Amino acid sequence: MSRYTGLFALALLLLINFPLLSFFNTSKSWAGIPVLYFYLFALWLALILGLALATKPNKNNTKT
């Protein structure tokens, strides 16, 4: 489980790195939202959902 959260955190850090942020920093908008803000909020949502799935308790893990 910690391996997946580590890989997910590394991927997130790479996606928030400067070259990709500058790619989305345009004057265009999508549904009235600037593309950069949409990209950042989509990454934030992906972080929340990914960590929720990674930390979900395993149903097959039974303690005796």
Secondary structure, DSSP 8 states (H G I E B T S, - for coil): -HHHHHHHHHHHHHHTSHHHHHHH--S-EETTEEHHHHHHHHHHHHHHHHHHHHTS--TT----
